[in-house]
Amino acid sequence: MMERLIKDEILTSLDFSDFTSYVECIKGKYTKVKKKGASRATELLECIHSDIWGPYSIPTINGHKYFLSFIDEFSRYSYVYLIREKSEALDVFKIYKAEVGNQLNRRIKSVRFDKGGEYYGRFTESSQHLSVFALFLREHGIIANNTMPRTP
């Protein structure tokens, strides 16, 4: 692609004779930040990241306004579902759980999500009321890990 841009005279000819010094310069400026105590999943379905995106002002296919994603931390394999309402999250999770469980002959060990009400429930003055999603996870022995709301 670069050669084509040079041929079409969009870019001037590039000099790569001192390319290794540029790479070393970039490596020197790069900082790798590893959080203390952070660890990654070591097997499939050990930790699933989930989030609901939306609503979008323009409905997508057949009036769906939200996207629900499930990402396996180990393999980075992702599933994305279109949903009409946030309340559909549990039903879609059940479908996802059955599908990956049958395909991989494994169980989901934990699910990580923000503390959005659709997943976790709401706090009141007296206590916290768990959502049906959180109750389902507890009932099936799946650990619920939480991140801060509205963070990637």
Stockholm file with secondary structure:
# STOCKHOLM 1.0

chainA/1-152         MMERLIKDEILTSLDFSDFTSYVECIKGKYTKVKKKGASRATELLECIHSDIWGPYSIPTINGHKYFLSFIDEFSRYSYVYLIREKSEALDVFKIYKAEVGNQLNRRIKSVRFDKGGEYYGRFTESSQHLSVFALFLREHGIIANNTMPRTP
#=GR chainA/1-152 SS CHHHHHHTTSSCCCCCTTHHHHHHHHHHHCCCCCCTTCCCCCSTTSCEEEEEECCCSSCCGGGCCEEEEEEETTTCCEEEEEESSGGGHHHHHHHHHHHHHHHHTCCCCEEEEECCTTTTEEECSSCEEECHHHHHHHHTTCEEEEECTTCC
#=GC SS_cons         CHHHHHHTTSSCCCCCTTHHHHHHHHHHHCCCCCCTTCCCCCSTTSCEEEEEECCCSSCCGGGCCEEEEEEETTTCCEEEEEESSGGGHHHHHHHHHHHHHHHHTCCCCEEEEECCTTTTEEECSSCEEECHHHHHHHHTTCEEEEECTTCC
//
